Amino acid sequence: MSTVQGASPRQIVVVGNGMVGARFAEEVARLDPAAERVRVTVVGTEHHPAYNRVLLSGVVAGDYTPDQIRLPVPDSPGVRVRTGITATALDTEHRTLTLDDGTTLPYDELVLATGARASFPPITGVAEADGTPGEGVTALRDLADCQRLLALARPGAPVVVLGGGILGLEAARGLVGRGMRVSVVESSPWIMRRQIDKPAARILADLYAALGVEVHSWRVASRWIPGTGLELDDGRVLPGDALVVTAGVRGNIELAKDAGIATEHGVLVNDHLATSDARVHAIGDCAQHPGGGAGLIQPGWEQAAVLARRLTGTAPHAAYAGARPLTRLKAEGIELTAFGEVHEDDDAEGLETVTISDPYGGRYAKLSVRQEKVVGAVLLGFPEAAATLAQLYDTGTPVPADRLALLQGLPTSTPDAPGRDQGEALVCRCNAVSRTDIEQAWMDGARTREAIAAKTRATTGCGGCVRDVQALLSGMQGLTPRPS
């Protein structure tokens, strides 16, 4: 369906040129390549083109260069991207967006993809009065933070990471790989408190200790002393030339709030991703949906795809149903996957659990099953089981009777599920890329990981599927390619 003859395309303005805003523009370009229905203008504060923020810890580690994490710019007559410019005011009555260069942009629909910023805890020395990082302190939210961190810390120097969540642990692994001496401080009883259980965290902390990273859980920081280190609540001072703060984020909601749009800790949205103003939408880290999704790239990209289908009119009834998060720790030499219910007591009603604990071998697995379906798992050092269980979790397929064999990666038989479409296993959950998609791309001539990424987007999200894609490529070397 095209626009009515003579009608002008509707104008969509996107505030934010991060991963989610850029994906929305890319989806619109794919759905409306001739710009017959809509035209999109994206404005972003950073001077850089859009890039994959999830891989910033890889830049710190030296696994990627900034150029290697750039996101593609849509090659479409209907998409215009303006970098280095900031939106300062939103007028919902007249449907205009004011920019810091004094110009205004009119819109028919506006998309807030403003993301989030690092939250600096109220600890002496960590932040200046204006909220900027203190001396020797940095966050890890953008490329400028990466450059600041690498300038602050040199090989052999001590660095303290404040925050033992996934970003903090990935940063610590990258820094120790650069030859720095790293300490991690976490105020919760154990690291990755939200994603894994305590026994898994103990083994994970031991693995980090073996790499040279000191982990201090259940400790509160008292003050940062520039040039000296971080003082803890027990009086100890951890030496540090730099302090990396990964202790949470705050959604960038000020533009919406000042315009009178409903906000809490994020911009409130419904299943259609509309705010309290029907012509203003929010996606990604700045959006607050009842089903969650903030802070995770896969839900953000799902939101971008849903909203693109709605605003281009290709699927006006498309809706976002909420997040089913899966966490993969991207740390060289450590394979950790976690999802679903992992903190329930083993004797919780209706819950079956199977646990394997191997501290000496640095491995741990916990499988949670309810009504014959996988509802949660923690898998440290069990990559084969992780792939299988993630598939069962995604598709809702009944689990095999031999749960222990499933965790060990041994052959199992899956119970039949009559009348149920179990779907296909996803290799790349961030981009919903299946094994069939990758095999098709290979048959069409994509023989390297980079070529597969260009064809399917696999490996361009969190990076957790790189190993699986490489394994598939190795296994397909003997296939007969499609004649050209």
Buried (B, 14 or more C-beta within 10 A) or exposed (E): EEBEEEEEBBBBBBBBBBBBBBBBBBBBBBBBEEBBBBBBBBBBBBEBBBBBBBBBBBBBBEBBEBEEBBBBBBEBEBBBBBBEBBBBEBEBEEBBBBBEEEEEBEBBBBBBBBBBBBBBBEBEBBBEEEEEBBEBBBBBBBBEBBEBBBEBBEEEBBBBBBBBBBBBBBBBBBBBBBEBBBBBBBBBEBBBBEBBBEBBBBBBBEBBEEBBBBBBBEBEBBEBBBEBBBBBEEEEBBBBBBBBBBBBBBBBBEBBEEBEBEBEEBBBBBBBBBBBBEEBBBBBBBBBBEEEBBBBBBBBBBBBBBBBBBBBBBEEEBEBEEBBBBBBBBBEEBBBBBBBBBBBEEEEEEBBBBBBBEEEEBBBBBBBBBEBBBBBBBBBBBBBBBBBBBBBBBBBBBBBEBBBBBBBBEEBEBEEEEEEEBEEBBBBBBBBBBBEBBBBBBEEEBEEBEBBBBBBBBBBBBBBBBEBBBBBBEEBEEEEEEEE
